[in-house]
């Protein structure tokens, strides 16, 4: 229907379901849909344009392949454990340069722990004795056959992931709306090279290039679809819902939302929570009152709001407020009142004396 020039709406079936007790036929369903649309009772879901939908296919396929590659790596590690090879206990990445060299030697028939440990590069911090002890096991021909298949599958998936990443980069370059950027805080340098959308989102703490690609693929680059940042956060189900019954107001779960977008924002929030930045300070303030999960949702929402502002203004850049922003903008009188109230609750009488007195 799009190819015919028709404007198509994708509507949530929950909003258009038939009233219970009435007969249900295709003809009556069509009549009901027409009446709801005529009276303005339908809300169209967000359907990005075709280039963004194709970009979504690429990023989601890459996520599936990365998950599949991780599964095969875990199976390879389990196979080594079955052969009593405890390589993962002494090397952080058994699929790195040193670990891969040892695995290839095991497949080729090398069984001497000393010879296998000699393949480690200088970056390995574990002692040679501990490495030899971890490589002393019962690795047999059956393990070599299975490990060869798993490593070949991992290598094949890595090639496919690299192809998808290259195509995603090309598609995002075509969709990029950034015309250029200048930095007024660094005089004398003149015009800088234009930044892509991915590079500007990469400046947000916790957001890496891959995460920025996923975010752009899920929400698109045209922010006119979402009038405000709150609309985008509500669509992503990162805003708490309110339930009112009489004088009682309660907050409910935010909802499911887009699982691909929420997954990317969740990973970014976990990374940002560890940093000494404004987002990290926001997490540490909220986690004491609301708990870990709600604090991560709040940080994810802040990241998405920043993304909206960056994409809404192609010339803008992310500037972190700093981890001490709340301290610098704190009301001293309010803080003093809170501390006094806490001390009174603990059974203390507090007398305040000005520091200059």
KEKE-3310 file (N, C-alpha, C; in steps of 0.2 Angstrom, whole numbers, plus 5000, padded with zeros to 4 digits):
npx = (5004:5010:5018:5009:5006:4998:4994:4998:4992:4998:4990:4988:4981:4974:4968:4958:4950:4935:4919:4914:4901:4895:4892:4905:4913:4922:4917:4910:4920:4928:4919:4918:4932:4932:4923:4929:4941:4935:4930:4941:4947:4958:4975:4990:5003:5021:5030:5044:5052:5056:5071:5076:5069:5076:5088:5086:5084:5097:5104:5097:5099:5113:5114:5108:5117:5129:5125:5123:5136:5142:5136:5142:5155:5154:5151:5162:5171:5165:5168:5182:5182:5176:5187:5195:5203:5208:5208:5201:5202:5213:5216:5209:5202:5200:5199:5207:5223:5234:5226:5220:5230:5235:5223:5223:5235:5232:5222:5230:5237:5246:5251:5258:5260:5270:5275:5263:5260:5271:5267:5260:5258:5267:5258:5251:5248:5248:5258:5270:5270:5257:5250:5254:5249:5235:5233:5235:5227:5215:5214:5207:5206:5193:5188:5196:5191:5178:5181:5187:5176:5168:5176:5178:5165:5163:5173:5167:5155:5160:5165:5153:5147:5156:5153:5140:5142:5149:5140:5130:5137:5138:5125:5121:5128:5123:5110:5113:5111:5120:5128:5139:5151:5156:5168:5167:5174:5187:5197:5205:5207:5198:5187:5180:5181:5166:5155:5147:5131:5132:5145:5142:5132:5140:5148:5140:5140:5143:5137:5142:5149:5143:5131:5125:5122:5112:5102:5099:5094:5083:5075:5076:5081:5074:5067:5055:5044:5042:5036:5042:5055:5049:5039:5046:5052:5041:5036:5046:5043:5049:5044:5036:5020:5005:4992:4976:4964:4951:4956:4968:4984:4995:5010:5014:5022:5034:5032:5033:5038:5050:5060:5073:5078:5077:5085:5098:5099:5098:5111:5119:5116:5120:5134:5136:5133:5143:5153:5161:5152:5139:5128:5132:5132:5118:5113:5118:5112:5098:5098:5099:5086:5077:5081:5091:5087:5076:5084:5093:5084:5080:5092:5093:5083:5087:5098:5091:5083:5094:5098:5087:5088:5100:5098:5088:5093:5105:5117:5121:5131:5135:5137:5144:5138:5145:5150:5149:5138:5125:5130:5135:5124:5116:5104:5109:5102:5091:5097:5103:5092:5087:5097:5097:5084:5085:5095:5087:5077:5085:5086:5093:5097:5099:5109:5112:5126:5133:5147:5156:5154)
npy = (4994:5006:5008:5011:5024:5026:5032:5023:5017:5010:5002:4999:4983:4982:4994:4994:4983:4973:4976:4966:4954:4958:4953:4946:4949:4950:4960:4968:4971:4979:4990:4995:4999:5010:5018:5022:5028:5039:5046:5050:5042:5034:5030:5032:5021:5022:5021:5020:5027:5019:5018:5018:5007:4997:4999:4996:4982:4978:4981:4974:4961:4960:4961:4948:4939:4942:4938:4924:4921:4923:4912:4901:4903:4901:4888:4882:4885:4877:4865:4864:4864:4852:4844:4846:4857:4872:4885:4897:4902:4908:4916:4931:4932:4920:4919:4928:4934:4926:4916:4910:4905:4895:4887:4883:4876:4865:4859:4855:4845:4846:4843:4846:4854:4864:4868:4873:4884:4892:4898:4910:4927:4943:4951:4943:4941:4931:4919:4908:4895:4894:4895:4883:4873:4876:4871:4858:4844:4832:4833:4827:4818:4819:4831:4840:4839:4844:4857:4862:4864:4873:4884:4887:4891:4902:4911:4912:4919:4930:4936:4939:4948:4959:4962:4966:4977:4986:4989:4995:5006:5013:5015:5023:5034:5039:5043:5053:5069:5079:5094:5101:5107:5118:5123:5133:5135:5133:5143:5149:5137:5136:5130:5114:5097:5090:5082:5066:5059:5048:5050:5061:5056:5047:5055:5055:5050:5032:5028:5020:5018:5007:5006:5019:5017:5008:5015:5025:5018:5013:5024:5033:5047:5058:5069:5076:5068:5065:5077:5082:5079:5072:5065:5056:5048:5043:5035:5026:5019:5024:5031:5033:5026:5033:5029:5033:5033:5039:5048:5043:5041:5031:5025:5015:5001:5005:4999:4989:4992:4996:4983:4982:4995:4998:4988:4993:5005:5002:4995:5006:5014:5006:5007:5021:5023:5020:5030:5045:5056:5067:5059:5048:5053:5056:5043:5038:5046:5042:5029:5026:5029:5023:5011:4999:4995:5005:5016:5014:5014:5028:5034:5029:5035:5049:5048:5045:5057:5066:5062:5065:5079:5081:5076:5083:5096:5098:5105:5104:5099:5087:5091:5088:5090:5088:5078:5084:5092:5093:5095:5108:5115:5115:5119:5128:5131:5122:5109:5110:5110:5098:5089:5093:5089:5075:5072:5076:5066:5055:5057:5068:5084:5099:5113:5126:5135:5150:5149:5160:5166)
npz = (5000:5003:4992:4983:4986:4997:5013:5027:5042:5057:5070:5087:5092:5103:5105:5095:5096:5095:5103:5117:5116:5104:5087:5077:5063:5047:5039:5049:5057:5049:5047:5060:5062:5052:5058:5070:5065:5059:5069:5075:5085:5085:5086:5078:5077:5079:5064:5056:5042:5026:5024:5037:5043:5036:5041:5054:5052:5050:5061:5071:5066:5068:5082:5085:5079:5086:5099:5096:5093:5105:5112:5106:5109:5123:5123:5118:5129:5139:5133:5135:5149:5151:5146:5157:5156:5162:5156:5156:5169:5171:5161:5154:5142:5132:5119:5114:5107:5113:5119:5108:5101:5109:5109:5095:5095:5103:5096:5085:5090:5100:5117:5128:5143:5146:5133:5127:5136:5133:5122:5126:5125:5130:5136:5145:5162:5171:5180:5173:5179:5184:5173:5166:5174:5173:5160:5160:5157:5151:5137:5122:5106:5102:5108:5101:5088:5090:5096:5085:5076:5083:5084:5070:5067:5076:5070:5057:5061:5066:5054:5047:5056:5055:5042:5043:5051:5044:5033:5041:5045:5033:5029:5039:5037:5025:5030:5039:5045:5048:5046:5049:5061:5074:5087:5099:5111:5109:5103:5088:5082:5071:5059:5062:5058:5051:5062:5063:5066:5074:5080:5088:5097:5103:5112:5123:5140:5143:5131:5117:5100:5094:5102:5099:5086:5086:5093:5084:5074:5079:5083:5073:5063:5062:5071:5072:5072:5086:5096:5108:5120:5130:5124:5116:5127:5133:5122:5122:5133:5146:5155:5171:5174:5180:5191:5196:5209:5215:5229:5229:5223:5213:5207:5193:5184:5170:5158:5143:5130:5117:5114:5109:5109:5122:5128:5123:5128:5142:5143:5141:5152:5163:5161:5161:5174:5182:5180:5184:5182:5177:5174:5181:5194:5195:5195:5208:5217:5215:5217:5231:5236:5227:5223:5213:5200:5196:5197:5186:5176:5176:5173:5160:5154:5155:5146:5134:5133:5131:5119:5111:5111:5105:5092:5088:5086:5075:5076:5089:5103:5115:5132:5147:5163:5175:5189:5201:5200:5207:5219:5218:5215:5225:5238:5252:5264:5263:5263:5276:5284:5281:5287:5300:5303:5302:5312:5323:5322:5326:5340:5344:5351:5342:5340:5331:5326:5318:5307:5307:5319)
capx = (5000:5015:5020:5003:5005:4993:4996:4996:4993:4999:4987:4988:4975:4971:4963:4953:4946:4928:4916:4911:4894:4893:4894:4912:4914:4927:4913:4908:4927:4930:4914:4921:4938:4930:4920:4934:4945:4932:4929:4948:4948:4964:4982:4994:5010:5027:5033:5049:5053:5059:5078:5077:5067:5081:5094:5084:5085:5104:5107:5095:5103:5120:5113:5107:5123:5133:5122:5125:5143:5143:5134:5147:5161:5153:5151:5169:5174:5162:5171:5188:5181:5175:5194:5199:5208:5205:5211:5198:5203:5220:5216:5203:5199:5203:5199:5212:5229:5237:5222:5218:5236:5235:5218:5225:5240:5228:5219:5235:5240:5251:5248:5263:5258:5275:5275:5257:5261:5276:5264:5257:5262:5270:5253:5248:5251:5249:5264:5270:5268:5250:5247:5255:5244:5228:5233:5236:5221:5214:5211:5208:5204:5186:5188:5199:5186:5172:5183:5188:5170:5166:5180:5176:5158:5165:5176:5162:5150:5164:5165:5146:5146:5160:5150:5134:5144:5151:5134:5127:5140:5137:5118:5120:5131:5118:5105:5116:5109:5124:5131:5146:5151:5162:5169:5168:5178:5194:5198:5211:5207:5194:5181:5182:5178:5159:5153:5141:5126:5135:5150:5139:5129:5146:5150:5136:5144:5140:5135:5147:5147:5138:5125:5123:5120:5106:5098:5097:5091:5076:5071:5077:5085:5069:5064:5048:5039:5041:5036:5046:5059:5045:5035:5050:5053:5035:5035:5050:5041:5054:5041:5032:5013:5001:4986:4973:4958:4949:4961:4974:4988:5000:5014:5015:5028:5034:5029:5038:5042:5054:5065:5080:5080:5078:5092:5104:5099:5100:5118:5122:5115:5125:5141:5136:5132:5150:5157:5161:5149:5132:5123:5134:5129:5111:5112:5120:5107:5092:5098:5098:5079:5072:5084:5096:5083:5073:5089:5095:5078:5080:5098:5092:5078:5091:5102:5087:5082:5100:5098:5082:5090:5106:5096:5083:5097:5111:5123:5122:5135:5134:5142:5142:5137:5150:5148:5147:5133:5120:5133:5136:5118:5112:5102:5112:5097:5087:5102:5104:5086:5086:5102:5094:5078:5088:5098:5081:5074:5089:5086:5098:5095:5104:5110:5117:5130:5136:5154:5160:5153)
capy = (5000:5012:5009:5014:5031:5027:5033:5017:5017:5004:5003:4993:4979:4983:5000:4993:4977:4973:4976:4960:4953:4959:4948:4948:4947:4954:4966:4972:4974:4985:4995:4998:5003:5016:5023:5024:5032:5045:5050:5052:5038:5029:5033:5028:5019:5025:5017:5024:5027:5012:5017:5017:5001:4993:5000:4992:4975:4977:4982:4968:4955:4960:4959:4941:4936:4943:4933:4918:4920:4922:4905:4896:4904:4898:4881:4881:4885:4871:4859:4864:4862:4844:4841:4848:4863:4878:4891:4903:4904:4912:4921:4934:4931:4914:4920:4933:4932:4921:4910:4907:4902:4889:4882:4880:4871:4859:4856:4852:4839:4848:4841:4847:4861:4869:4870:4877:4890:4896:4902:4916:4934:4946:4954:4939:4943:4925:4916:4902:4889:4893:4893:4876:4869:4876:4868:4851:4840:4826:4835:4821:4819:4821:4838:4844:4839:4848:4863:4865:4866:4879:4890:4889:4895:4909:4915:4914:4924:4937:4939:4941:4954:4964:4964:4970:4984:4990:4991:4999:5013:5016:5017:5029:5040:5041:5046:5058:5076:5084:5098:5103:5109:5122:5123:5140:5135:5132:5148:5148:5131:5137:5125:5107:5092:5089:5076:5062:5058:5043:5053:5066:5052:5044:5059:5054:5044:5026:5027:5019:5019:5002:5008:5024:5015:5004:5020:5029:5013:5012:5030:5036:5053:5064:5070:5079:5063:5066:5084:5084:5073:5068:5061:5050:5044:5040:5030:5020:5017:5025:5036:5029:5027:5035:5026:5037:5030:5043:5052:5039:5041:5027:5024:5008:5000:5009:4995:4985:4997:4993:4979:4983:5001:4998:4985:4997:5011:4998:4994:5012:5016:5003:5009:5028:5023:5019:5035:5051:5061:5069:5053:5043:5056:5055:5036:5037:5049:5039:5022:5026:5030:5019:5005:4999:4995:5011:5021:5013:5017:5035:5036:5028:5041:5055:5047:5046:5064:5070:5060:5069:5086:5081:5074:5089:5101:5095:5108:5104:5095:5085:5094:5085:5095:5086:5074:5088:5097:5093:5098:5115:5119:5113:5125:5126:5131:5116:5104:5111:5108:5090:5086:5094:5084:5068:5072:5076:5059:5050:5058:5073:5091:5102:5120:5129:5142:5152:5148:5166:5168)
capz = (5000:5003:4985:4979:4988:5002:5020:5031:5050:5061:5076:5092:5092:5110:5104:5090:5097:5095:5109:5118:5115:5097:5082:5075:5056:5044:5037:5055:5059:5044:5049:5066:5061:5049:5063:5075:5062:5057:5075:5078:5091:5083:5087:5074:5080:5075:5059:5053:5034:5024:5025:5044:5044:5033:5046:5060:5051:5050:5068:5075:5064:5071:5089:5085:5077:5092:5104:5094:5093:5112:5114:5103:5114:5129:5122:5118:5136:5142:5131:5138:5155:5150:5146:5162:5154:5166:5154:5157:5176:5171:5155:5154:5136:5129:5112:5112:5103:5117:5120:5102:5099:5113:5106:5089:5096:5106:5090:5080:5093:5106:5123:5133:5146:5145:5126:5127:5140:5130:5117:5129:5124:5136:5140:5150:5168:5175:5180:5168:5182:5185:5166:5164:5178:5170:5153:5161:5157:5147:5130:5117:5098:5101:5110:5096:5083:5092:5096:5078:5073:5086:5082:5064:5068:5079:5065:5052:5063:5066:5047:5046:5060:5052:5036:5045:5054:5038:5030:5045:5045:5026:5029:5044:5033:5020:5034:5043:5043:5051:5041:5051:5069:5077:5094:5101:5117:5107:5098:5084:5078:5065:5057:5063:5053:5053:5065:5061:5071:5079:5084:5093:5102:5106:5117:5129:5144:5142:5124:5112:5093:5092:5105:5095:5079:5088:5095:5078:5070:5082:5084:5067:5063:5061:5078:5071:5074:5093:5097:5114:5123:5134:5120:5115:5133:5134:5117:5124:5140:5151:5160:5175:5173:5186:5192:5201:5211:5221:5232:5230:5217:5213:5201:5190:5180:5164:5152:5140:5125:5111:5118:5106:5111:5130:5129:5121:5134:5148:5143:5142:5158:5167:5160:5164:5182:5185:5178:5188:5177:5179:5174:5187:5201:5196:5197:5215:5221:5215:5220:5238:5237:5223:5221:5207:5193:5195:5196:5179:5171:5176:5169:5153:5152:5154:5140:5128:5132:5128:5112:5107:5110:5100:5085:5086:5084:5072:5077:5096:5106:5122:5137:5153:5169:5180:5194:5207:5198:5212:5225:5217:5214:5231:5242:5258:5269:5263:5266:5283:5287:5281:5291:5307:5304:5303:5319:5328:5322:5330:5347:5346:5350:5338:5340:5325:5327:5312:5307:5308:5326)
cpx = (5004:5017:5015:5002:5000:4997:4993:4997:4993:4996:4987:4981:4971:4966:4958:4949:4939:4925:4913:4904:4891:4895:4901:4913:4919:4923:4912:4915:4929:4925:4917:4927:4937:4927:4925:4939:4942:4931:4936:4949:4954:4970:4987:5001:5016:5030:5038:5049:5057:5067:5079:5075:5072:5087:5092:5085:5093:5106:5104:5098:5110:5119:5112:5113:5128:5131:5124:5132:5145:5142:5139:5153:5160:5153:5158:5173:5171:5166:5178:5187:5180:5182:5198:5205:5205:5208:5208:5199:5209:5220:5209:5199:5203:5203:5203:5218:5232:5233:5220:5224:5237:5229:5220:5230:5237:5225:5224:5238:5245:5248:5252:5261:5263:5275:5269:5258:5266:5273:5260:5262:5264:5264:5249:5251:5252:5255:5264:5268:5261:5247:5248:5250:5237:5228:5234:5230:5221:5211:5213:5206:5197:5185:5191:5195:5180:5175:5185:5182:5167:5170:5179:5169:5159:5168:5171:5157:5153:5164:5158:5145:5150:5156:5144:5136:5146:5145:5130:5130:5139:5130:5117:5123:5127:5112:5107:5114:5114:5128:5138:5145:5157:5162:5171:5173:5185:5196:5205:5211:5203:5189:5184:5179:5171:5159:5147:5137:5129:5140:5147:5136:5135:5149:5146:5139:5139:5138:5141:5145:5142:5131:5121:5119:5113:5101:5095:5093:5084:5072:5071:5080:5080:5065:5057:5043:5038:5042:5041:5050:5054:5041:5040:5051:5047:5034:5040:5049:5046:5051:5036:5025:5010:4994:4982:4966:4955:4954:4968:4978:4994:5004:5015:5021:5028:5031:5035:5042:5045:5060:5072:5082:5081:5084:5098:5104:5101:5108:5122:5122:5119:5132:5141:5136:5138:5155:5156:5158:5142:5127:5125:5131:5122:5109:5113:5115:5100:5092:5097:5090:5075:5075:5088:5092:5080:5078:5092:5090:5079:5086:5097:5087:5082:5095:5097:5084:5088:5100:5093:5085:5096:5103:5091:5087:5104:5117:5125:5127:5134:5139:5140:5142:5142:5146:5146:5142:5128:5123:5133:5130:5113:5110:5104:5107:5093:5091:5103:5098:5085:5091:5099:5088:5080:5091:5092:5078:5078:5090:5091:5095:5101:5104:5115:5120:5134:5144:5158:5159:5158)
cpy = (5006:5013:5012:5021:5032:5028:5027:5019:5010:5005:4997:4990:4980:4989:4999:4987:4978:4973:4969:4960:4955:4954:4951:4945:4952:4961:4971:4975:4980:4991:4999:5002:5010:5021:5026:5029:5039:5049:5052:5048:5033:5033:5028:5027:5022:5020:5021:5023:5020:5012:5016:5010:4996:4993:4996:4984:4973:4977:4976:4962:4954:4958:4951:4937:4936:4938:4926:4916:4919:4915:4900:4897:4901:4890:4878:4880:4879:4865:4859:4862:4854:4841:4843:4853:4869:4884:4897:4906:4908:4917:4924:4933:4925:4914:4925:4930:4926:4915:4907:4903:4895:4884:4879:4875:4865:4855:4852:4846:4840:4847:4843:4854:4866:4872:4875:4884:4894:4900:4909:4922:4937:4950:4950:4939:4937:4922:4910:4895:4888:4892:4886:4872:4870:4872:4860:4847:4834:4828:4829:4823:4822:4828:4842:4844:4844:4856:4867:4868:4872:4885:4892:4893:4902:4913:4917:4919:4930:4940:4942:4948:4960:4967:4969:4977:4988:4993:4996:5006:5016:5019:5023:5035:5043:5045:5052:5065:5081:5087:5100:5105:5113:5122:5130:5141:5134:5137:5147:5142:5131:5131:5118:5103:5091:5082:5072:5061:5053:5046:5058:5062:5049:5048:5058:5049:5038:5024:5026:5019:5013:5004:5014:5022:5011:5010:5023:5024:5012:5018:5034:5043:5059:5064:5074:5074:5063:5074:5086:5078:5069:5063:5055:5046:5040:5034:5024:5017:5017:5030:5032:5031:5029:5032:5030:5033:5034:5048:5049:5039:5036:5026:5017:5007:5004:5006:4992:4989:4993:4989:4980:4990:5001:4994:4989:5002:5008:4997:5000:5015:5013:5005:5017:5028:5023:5025:5041:5057:5063:5063:5048:5046:5055:5048:5035:5040:5045:5032:5021:5026:5025:5012:5005:4999:5001:5016:5020:5015:5024:5037:5035:5033:5047:5054:5048:5053:5068:5068:5064:5076:5086:5080:5080:5095:5098:5098:5108:5099:5093:5088:5092:5090:5094:5082:5078:5093:5098:5097:5106:5119:5117:5119:5123:5126:5124:5110:5104:5109:5101:5087:5087:5089:5077:5067:5072:5069:5054:5052:5064:5080:5095:5109:5122:5135:5143:5151:5154:5169:5166)
cpz = (5000:4996:4981:4981:4994:5009:5024:5039:5053:5068:5081:5092:5098:5109:5099:5091:5098:5102:5111:5118:5108:5092:5079:5068:5053:5042:5043:5058:5055:5046:5055:5066:5057:5054:5068:5072:5060:5063:5079:5085:5090:5084:5083:5077:5076:5070:5055:5045:5032:5025:5032:5046:5041:5038:5052:5058:5052:5057:5072:5073:5067:5078:5089:5084:5083:5098:5102:5094:5101:5115:5112:5107:5120:5129:5121:5125:5139:5140:5134:5145:5156:5150:5151:5161:5157:5163:5155:5164:5176:5166:5155:5148:5132:5122:5109:5108:5106:5117:5114:5100:5103:5111:5100:5090:5099:5100:5086:5084:5099:5112:5129:5136:5145:5138:5125:5130:5137:5124:5119:5127:5130:5140:5145:5157:5173:5175:5176:5172:5183:5178:5164:5168:5175:5163:5154:5162:5153:5140:5125:5110:5097:5103:5104:5090:5084:5093:5090:5075:5076:5084:5075:5063:5071:5074:5059:5054:5064:5059:5046:5050:5057:5046:5038:5047:5049:5034:5034:5045:5038:5026:5033:5041:5028:5024:5038:5040:5046:5046:5043:5059:5070:5084:5096:5107:5115:5102:5095:5080:5072:5065:5058:5058:5055:5056:5063:5067:5077:5083:5089:5098:5106:5112:5124:5134:5144:5135:5120:5105:5091:5095:5101:5089:5081:5090:5089:5074:5073:5082:5077:5068:5063:5068:5078:5073:5082:5095:5103:5116:5127:5130:5118:5121:5134:5129:5119:5130:5145:5155:5164:5174:5180:5186:5198:5202:5217:5223:5231:5223:5218:5207:5199:5186:5173:5158:5149:5135:5120:5115:5115:5109:5119:5131:5128:5127:5140:5149:5144:5149:5164:5167:5163:5171:5185:5184:5183:5184:5180:5179:5180:5194:5201:5198:5205:5219:5221:5218:5227:5240:5234:5222:5214:5201:5192:5193:5188:5174:5171:5172:5162:5150:5150:5148:5134:5127:5129:5120:5108:5106:5105:5093:5083:5083:5081:5074:5085:5097:5113:5127:5144:5159:5174:5185:5200:5205:5204:5218:5224:5217:5220:5235:5249:5264:5269:5265:5273:5287:5287:5286:5299:5308:5305:5310:5324:5328:5326:5337:5349:5346:5347:5339:5335:5327:5320:5312:5309:5315:5331)
residu = (UNK:UNK:UNK:UNK:UNK:UNK:UNK:UNK:UNK:UNK:UNK:UNK:UNK:UNK:UNK:UNK:UNK:UNK:UNK:UNK:UNK:UNK:UNK:UNK:UNK:UNK:UNK:UNK:UNK:UNK:UNK:UNK:UNK:UNK:UNK:UNK:UNK:UNK:UNK:UNK:UNK:UNK:UNK:UNK:UNK:UNK:UNK:UNK:UNK:UNK:UNK:UNK:UNK:UNK:UNK:UNK:UNK:UNK:UNK:UNK:UNK:UNK:UNK:UNK:UNK:UNK:UNK:UNK:UNK:UNK:UNK:UNK:UNK:UNK:UNK:UNK:UNK:UNK:UNK:UNK:UNK:UNK:UNK:UNK:UNK:UNK:UNK:UNK:UNK:UNK:UNK:UNK:UNK:UNK:UNK:UNK:UNK:UNK:UNK:UNK:UNK:UNK:UNK:UNK:UNK:UNK:UNK:UNK:UNK:UNK:UNK:UNK:UNK:UNK:UNK:UNK:UNK:UNK:UNK:UNK:UNK:UNK:UNK:UNK:UNK:UNK:UNK:UNK:UNK:UNK:UNK:UNK:UNK:UNK:UNK:UNK:UNK:UNK:UNK:UNK:UNK:UNK:UNK:UNK:UNK:UNK:UNK:UNK:UNK:UNK:UNK:UNK:UNK:UNK:UNK:UNK:UNK:UNK:UNK:UNK:UNK:UNK:UNK:UNK:UNK:UNK:UNK:UNK:UNK:UNK:UNK:UNK:UNK:UNK:UNK:UNK:UNK:UNK:UNK:UNK:UNK:UNK:UNK:UNK:UNK:UNK:UNK:UNK:UNK:UNK:UNK:UNK:UNK:UNK:UNK:UNK:UNK:UNK:UNK:UNK:UNK:UNK:UNK:UNK:UNK:UNK:UNK:UNK:UNK:UNK:UNK:UNK:UNK:UNK:UNK:UNK:UNK:UNK:UNK:UNK:UNK:UNK:UNK:UNK:UNK:UNK:UNK:UNK:UNK:UNK:UNK:UNK:UNK:UNK:UNK:UNK:UNK:UNK:UNK:UNK:UNK:UNK:UNK:UNK:UNK:UNK:UNK:UNK:UNK:UNK:UNK:UNK:UNK:UNK:UNK:UNK:UNK:UNK:UNK:UNK:UNK:UNK:UNK:UNK:UNK:UNK:UNK:UNK:UNK:UNK:UNK:UNK:UNK:UNK:UNK:UNK:UNK:UNK:UNK:UNK:UNK:UNK:UNK:UNK:UNK:UNK:UNK:UNK:UNK:UNK:UNK:UNK:UNK:UNK:UNK:UNK:UNK:UNK:UNK:UNK:UNK:UNK:UNK:UNK:UNK:UNK:UNK:UNK:UNK:UNK:UNK:UNK:UNK:UNK:UNK:UNK:UNK:UNK:UNK:UNK:UNK:UNK:UNK:UNK:UNK:UNK:UNK:UNK:UNK:UNK:UNK:UNK:UNK:UNK:UNK:UNK:UNK:UNK:UNK:UNK:UNK:UNK:UNK:UNK:UNK:UNK:UNK:UNK:UNK:UNK:UNK:UNK:UNK:UNK:UNK:UNK:UNK)
# end
